[in-house]
Amino acid sequence: MKKYQILLASLLTATAAFAQTESIGEAPNRILVTNANGNYKGFVIDHLDAINFARVDGEVLAKVEVNEVATDSLRLTVKRTPDCQYYKLAVISQTIANQMPNDLSAISYINSMPSSMVPVLYEDFDNGLLSGITLQADSDYAIMTVGFDNYGVEAGVFRCDFSTPAPVIVGNPQVEAEVVDTRLDSFTISFTPNDDVQSYWCVAGEKGVMQSQYEMFGPMFGFANFNQMIQQWGIERKGPTDNTWKDMAPNTEFEVFIAMTDANGNFAPYKVVEVSTLSLGGPGEAYVEIDLSSYELQDWDDEMLPTQCIQFDPNDQSSCYRFGVYDAATYDENPEEYKAYLCSDPSMPTVNWFFYDPIEAEYQINPSTECVAIAAAKNINGEWGKVNEFRFTTPDECEGYESASAPAFKGVVPRISPKKAEFIQNGVIPKLPTPKMVELK
């Protein structure tokens, strides 16, 4: 190892020259050391004596092997590299570990954990016992270590993945599921558990998205396995019952996941049932008519403000459609970008991304404002129709509105009526909130 020292006087000379170059006016009096993640640690220059640079040539790691796994303990072999003086050790779910793109993210997360959960260790272990932990059965975890060098610097991260054993299941818990009704925006499934099922949960989502939802929401909710996620989002049932899912998208394939427990409350393997809503629209040209309706004061968070109501009416070939309203100056900066965003699919299920029935939308727009409303629909084959570009200017006055004393609103503020979709509803996997199209640049 090598260490180099730069005297503070030299540093002050350099920072003073930097200040003159940048026309700051006075020399800096703080030093900010910023890492690759953009986080920094600051120091008052007057409190420093010197800045030292050092070099460590070898790896600084505490390498782990998992030899034996139980839900309350682990048998580990840990061997430090020669330049690793001590290390922190943490056990976390793989859903969380997979969200850490680099060592700095892992170090930051492990440092944020309670010290009682992250021991600091100075020894190697050969088949040592790690106890005092609580893990879920049949789940995926990771052991992560942060190695420290001779200078006490967090220098290396090591990860070892493992899975806990599945529990011993009492009997053969099974839930039979039968689709008994499908409609444009709903479906009904009949559930019949056998005598070995203590409880079961069912949750529906668009086909093929459950894994990505697990990866996205697993760290937020602390899921260690799929059954936990089904239980968290699902509807609990005991005994035979029917369940109807409402407000579902037409023309869509869904999967209903069923988690079930045995007499001891242990999860058996989950089950998946596929179902589709009925088709809407036709193979022809899909199109959305746009018309203005009332322009009047309405209540916006206890303030009476000018509100333009706009009707969007898809034709009979439309399976789904989208719309947006923008002030004309913003829209005209790049209309093709707005149209491309309009005629797009979400990467994940998203609240109010698509609409299916005619709707009247409310927009808070001040008088004498030139705007553009756009709308487009897809037909039953998933083909986008022509974008309807509808330009209008709000009236010069709105009865009862005193513009001189009113708050200033920039752009166009939307409000969808008559109902607002929920971000999370019981029995349905969560949807992302809709991005604000008024902020698109």
C-alpha positions in Angstrom: 0.0 0.0 0.0 1.1 3.5 -0.8 0.0 6.8 0.7 0.6 10.3 -0.7 0.0 13.6 1.1 -0.9 17.0 -0.4 -0.3 19.9 2.0 -3.3 22.1 2.6 -1.4 25.2 1.5 -1.0 23.6 -2.0 -4.7 22.8 -2.0 -5.7 26.3 -1.1 -3.5 27.7 -3.9 -5.2 25.4 -6.4 -8.7 26.2 -5.2 -7.9 29.9 -5.3 -6.8 29.6 -8.9 -10.0 27.6 -9.7 -12.0 30.4 -8.1 -10.4 33.1 -10.3 -10.8 30.9 -13.4 -14.5 30.5 -12.7 -15.0 34.2 -11.7 -16.5 33.2 -8.3 -14.9 36.3 -6.7 -13.6 34.6 -3.6 -11.7 31.3 -3.0 -13.9 28.3 -2.1 -14.1 27.4 1.6 -15.6 24.0 1.2 -14.4 20.7 -0.4 -16.9 18.4 -1.8 -15.9 14.8 -2.6 -18.5 13.3 -5.0 -18.8 9.6 -5.8 -19.9 8.1 -9.1 -23.5 7.9 -7.9 -23.6 11.7 -7.4 -23.5 11.6 -3.6 -21.0 13.8 -1.9 -19.4 14.4 1.5 -18.3 18.0 2.3 -15.6 19.5 4.5 -14.8 23.0 5.7 -11.4 23.8 4.4 -10.3 25.7 7.6 -10.9 22.4 9.5 -8.5 20.4 7.3 -4.8 19.8 7.8 -4.0 17.7 4.7 -5.6 15.6 2.0 -4.0 12.1 1.6 -4.1 9.8 -1.4 -3.5 6.1 -0.9 -3.3 3.0 -3.1 -4.5 -0.5 -2.4 -3.6 -2.9 -5.2 -5.5 -6.0 -4.1 -9.2 -6.9 -3.9 -11.0 -6.0 -0.7 -13.6 -8.6 -0.5 -15.2 -11.0 2.0 -16.1 -14.0 -0.2 -19.1 -16.1 1.0 -20.2 -19.6 0.3 -23.6 -20.8 1.6 -23.3 -24.4 2.9 -26.7 -25.0 4.6 -30.0 -23.1 4.6 -32.8 -23.0 7.1 -35.5 -20.4 7.6 -33.9 -19.3 10.9 -30.2 -19.9 10.3 -27.4 -20.3 7.7 -24.1 -22.2 7.6 -21.5 -20.0 5.9 -17.9 -20.1 4.9 -16.4 -16.6 4.7 -12.9 -15.9 3.5 -11.4 -12.4 3.3 -8.9 -11.4 0.7 -5.5 -10.3 2.2 -6.4 -6.5 1.9 -9.8 -6.9 3.6 -9.4 -6.0 7.3 -13.1 -6.4 8.3 -16.5 -6.5 6.7 -20.3 -6.0 7.0 -22.6 -8.8 6.3 -26.3 -8.5 5.3 -29.1 -10.9 4.2 -31.6 -9.4 1.9 -34.2 -10.6 -0.6 -33.1 -11.0 -4.2 -35.9 -8.6 -5.3 -34.0 -5.8 -3.4 -30.5 -7.0 -4.4 -31.5 -6.9 -8.1 -32.3 -3.2 -7.8 -28.7 -2.4 -6.9 -26.8 -1.5 -10.2 -23.4 -1.2 -8.7 -21.2 -1.5 -5.5 -22.0 2.1 -4.4 -25.7 1.4 -4.4 -25.2 -1.8 -2.4 -22.9 0.0 0.1 -25.5 2.8 0.5 -28.4 0.3 1.1 -26.5 -1.8 3.5 -25.3 1.2 5.5 -29.0 2.3 5.7 -30.0 -1.0 7.4 -30.3 -1.1 11.2 -27.0 -2.0 12.8 -28.6 -5.0 14.5 -29.2 -6.6 11.1 -25.7 -5.9 9.7 -23.0 -7.3 11.9 -19.4 -6.0 11.5 -17.0 -9.0 11.5 -13.3 -9.3 11.7 -12.7 -13.0 11.2 -13.0 -15.7 8.5 -15.5 -18.6 9.1 -15.4 -22.2 8.1 -19.0 -23.4 8.1 -19.9 -20.8 10.7 -23.5 -20.5 12.0 -25.4 -17.3 11.3 -28.5 -17.4 13.5 -31.1 -14.9 14.7 -32.6 -14.4 11.2 -36.1 -15.0 9.9 -36.5 -16.0 6.3 -39.5 -17.0 4.2 -39.7 -20.6 3.0 -39.3 -21.3 -0.7 -37.9 -17.8 -1.3 -34.8 -16.2 -3.0 -32.3 -14.3 -1.0 -28.8 -12.9 -1.3 -25.9 -12.5 1.2 -24.0 -9.4 0.6 -20.7 -8.3 2.2 -19.0 -5.0 2.2 -15.2 -5.2 2.6 -13.1 -2.5 4.4 -9.4 -1.9 3.8 -6.6 -0.8 6.1 -7.9 2.8 5.9 -11.5 1.9 6.9 -12.7 2.5 3.3 -15.7 0.5 2.0 -13.9 -0.9 -0.9 -15.6 -4.1 -2.3 -19.0 -5.8 -2.4 -19.5 -9.6 -2.7 -22.9 -11.2 -3.4 -23.9 -14.8 -3.0 -27.5 -15.9 -3.9 -29.3 -18.8 -2.3 -32.9 -20.1 -1.9 -34.7 -21.4 1.2 -36.2 -24.8 1.1 -39.9 -25.3 0.4 -42.0 -26.1 3.5 -43.4 -29.6 4.2 -47.0 -29.3 3.0 -49.8 -31.0 4.9 -52.0 -33.0 2.4 -52.4 -31.7 -1.1 -54.0 -28.2 -1.1 -55.7 -27.5 -4.4 -58.1 -24.9 -5.7 -60.2 -25.6 -8.8 -61.0 -22.5 -10.8 -63.6 -22.3 -13.6 -64.4 -19.2 -15.8 -68.2 -18.9 -15.6 -68.8 -15.5 -17.3 -66.8 -13.1 -19.5 -68.0 -9.7 -20.7 -66.4 -6.6 -22.3 -65.1 -5.2 -19.1 -65.5 -8.0 -16.5 -65.2 -11.7 -15.9 -66.3 -14.1 -13.2 -64.4 -17.1 -11.9 -65.8 -19.8 -9.6 -63.3 -21.2 -7.0 -63.6 -24.6 -5.2 -60.9 -25.5 -2.7 -60.4 -29.0 -1.4 -60.4 -30.0 2.3 -56.6 -29.5 2.6 -56.8 -25.7 1.9 -56.9 -23.4 4.9 -57.2 -20.1 3.0 -56.6 -18.9 -0.5 -56.0 -15.6 -2.3 -56.7 -14.6 -5.9 -55.3 -11.6 -7.9 -55.8 -10.7 -11.6 -53.4 -9.0 -14.0 -52.7 -8.6 -17.7 -51.1 -11.7 -19.2 -47.3 -11.8 -19.1 -46.7 -8.8 -16.7 -46.7 -10.6 -13.3 -42.9 -11.2 -13.3 -42.1 -7.6 -14.2 -44.5 -6.4 -11.5 -42.8 -8.7 -9.0 -39.4 -7.2 -9.9 -40.7 -3.6 -9.8 -42.9 -3.8 -6.6 -41.0 -6.6 -4.8 -38.5 -4.2 -3.2 -41.2 -1.7 -2.2 -43.4 -4.3 -0.5 -40.6 -6.6 0.7 -41.7 -9.6 -1.3 -39.4 -12.6 -1.2 -41.6 -14.9 -3.3 -44.6 -14.9 -5.6 -47.0 -16.2 -3.0 -46.3 -13.2 -0.8 -47.2 -10.9 -3.7 -50.5 -12.8 -4.4 -51.4 -12.6 -0.8 -50.6 -8.9 -0.5 -52.6 -7.9 -3.6 -55.2 -10.7 -3.6 -58.7 -11.2 -2.2 -58.7 -13.7 0.6 -61.3 -16.5 0.4 -62.3 -19.6 2.4 -64.5 -22.3 1.0 -66.2 -22.3 -2.4 -67.0 -18.8 -3.8 -67.4 -16.8 -7.0 -65.5 -13.6 -7.7 -66.2 -11.0 -10.4 -63.5 -8.6 -11.6 -65.0 -5.3 -12.9 -63.6 -2.3 -14.8 -61.2 -4.5 -16.7 -59.9 -3.7 -20.2 -61.8 -5.1 -23.2 -59.9 -7.2 -25.8 -57.4 -8.3 -23.1 -55.9 -11.6 -21.9 -55.6 -11.8 -18.1 -54.0 -14.2 -15.7 -55.6 -14.9 -12.3 -53.0 -16.1 -9.8 -54.2 -18.2 -6.8 -52.1 -18.7 -3.7 -53.2 -21.3 -1.1 -52.1 -22.4 2.4 -52.2 -25.8 4.1 -53.5 -26.5 7.6 -50.3 -25.1 9.1 -50.5 -21.9 7.1 -47.6 -22.8 4.7 -47.9 -21.8 1.1 -48.4 -24.6 -1.5 -47.3 -23.9 -5.1 -49.5 -21.2 -6.6 -51.9 -21.8 -9.6 -52.6 -19.6 -12.7 -55.8 -19.5 -14.6 -56.1 -17.6 -18.0 -59.2 -15.6 -19.0 -60.0 -13.0 -21.7 -62.5 -10.2 -21.8 -64.7 -9.9 -24.9 -63.6 -8.0 -28.0 -64.6 -4.4 -28.7 -64.4 -2.6 -32.0 -63.8 -3.8 -35.6 -61.1 -4.3 -38.2 -61.9 -0.9 -40.0 -60.5 2.6 -39.5 -60.6 3.6 -35.9 -61.3 7.3 -35.2 -62.2 9.6 -32.3 -64.5 12.6 -32.7 -63.8 15.7 -30.6 -66.3 18.3 -29.6 -66.4 21.2 -27.1 -69.1 21.4 -24.6 -69.5 23.9 -21.7 -67.0 26.5 -20.6 -67.8 27.5 -17.0 -66.5 27.9 -13.5 -66.0 24.7 -11.6 -64.5 23.8 -8.3 -60.8 22.9 -8.4 -59.5 22.2 -4.9 -61.9 24.8 -3.4 -61.2 27.4 -6.1 -63.7 28.3 -8.8 -61.8 28.3 -12.0 -62.6 28.4 -15.8 -63.2 24.8 -17.0 -63.5 23.7 -20.6 -65.4 20.4 -21.0 -64.4 18.4 -24.1 -66.2 15.3 -25.5 -64.3 12.4 -26.9 -66.4 9.9 -28.9 -64.7 6.8 -30.5 -66.3 5.2 -33.5 -67.6 1.6 -33.6 -64.3 0.3 -35.0 -62.3 1.5 -32.0 -61.1 -1.0 -29.4 -59.4 1.6 -27.3 -58.3 5.2 -27.6 -56.2 8.0 -26.1 -56.4 11.7 -26.0 -54.6 14.8 -24.8 -55.1 18.6 -24.7 -52.2 21.1 -24.8 -51.8 24.8 -25.1 -51.0 25.5 -28.8 -47.7 27.2 -28.3 -46.3 24.1 -26.5 -47.8 21.6 -28.9 -46.6 23.5 -32.0 -43.0 23.2 -30.8 -43.0 19.5 -31.7 -46.4 18.2 -32.8 -45.0 14.9 -34.2 -43.6 14.0 -30.8 -46.9 14.5 -29.2 -48.7 12.4 -31.8 -46.1 9.6 -31.3 -46.6 9.7 -27.6 -50.4 9.6 -28.1 -50.2 6.5 -30.4 -48.1 4.4 -28.0 -48.6 1.5 -25.6 -47.4 1.6 -22.0 -44.4 -0.5 -20.9 -46.4 -1.6 -17.8 -50.2 -1.5 -17.0 -50.9 2.1 -16.4 -54.0 3.9 -14.9 -56.1 5.8 -17.6 -53.6 5.0 -20.4 -56.5 3.8 -22.6 -60.2 4.7 -22.6 -63.0 2.6 -24.2 -66.3 4.5 -23.9 -67.2 8.0 -24.8 -66.1 10.4 -22.1 -66.3 14.1 -21.2 -63.0 15.4 -19.8 -62.6 18.6 -17.9 -59.7 20.9 -18.4 -58.8 24.0 -16.4 -57.9 26.5 -19.1 -57.9 30.3 -18.7 -59.9 32.5 -21.1 -58.5 33.5 -24.5 -56.1 30.5 -24.6 -55.4 28.8 -27.9 -55.3 25.0 -27.4 -55.0 21.7 -29.4 -56.9 18.6 -28.5 -55.7 15.4 -30.1 -57.1 11.8 -30.0 -56.5 8.5 -31.8 -57.9 5.0 -31.5 -56.7 1.4 -32.2 -59.0 -1.0 -34.0 -59.5 -4.7 -33.0 -56.3 -5.7 -34.8 -54.2 -3.2 -32.8 -53.8 -0.8 -35.7 -53.8 2.9 -34.9 -56.1 5.1 -36.9 -55.7 8.7 -38.0 -54.9 11.3 -35.3 -57.7 13.8 -34.9 -56.1 17.2 -34.4 -58.7 19.7 -33.1 -57.7 23.4 -32.5 -59.8 25.8 -30.5 -59.5 29.0 -28.4 -61.4 29.4 -25.1 -63.9 32.3 -24.9 -62.6 35.7 -24.0 -64.6 35.6 -20.7 -65.9 33.1 -18.3 -69.0 34.2 -16.3 -68.1 35.0 -12.7 -64.3 34.7 -13.2 -62.2 37.7 -12.2 -58.9 37.1 -13.9 -57.0 39.9 -12.1 -57.4 38.2 -8.7 -57.2 34.6 -9.9 -54.1 32.4 -9.6 -52.0 32.0 -12.7 -52.0 28.6 -14.3 -49.4 27.7 -16.9 -50.5 25.4 -19.7 -53.5 23.1 -19.5 -54.5 21.3 -16.4 -56.6 18.1 -17.0 -59.2 16.3 -14.8 -60.9 13.1 -16.0 -64.5 12.6 -15.1 -66.7 11.0 -14.0 -64.5 8.5 -12.2 -60.8 8.2 -11.2 -59.1 4.8 -11.6 -57.2 3.6 -8.5 -53.5 3.0 -8.4 -54.1 -0.1 -6.3 -57.4 -2.0 -6.0 -58.0 -5.2 -4.1 -57.7 -8.3 -6.3 -55.9 -6.6 -9.2 -52.1 -6.1 -9.6 -51.2 -2.4 -9.2 -51.0 0.0 -12.2 -48.6 2.8 -12.6 -50.0 6.4 -12.4 -50.4 8.0 -15.8 -47.6 10.3 -16.8 -48.7 13.9 -17.2 -48.9 14.6 -20.9 -48.9 18.3 -20.3 -45.2 18.0 -19.2 -44.1 16.2 -22.3 -41.3 18.1 -24.1 
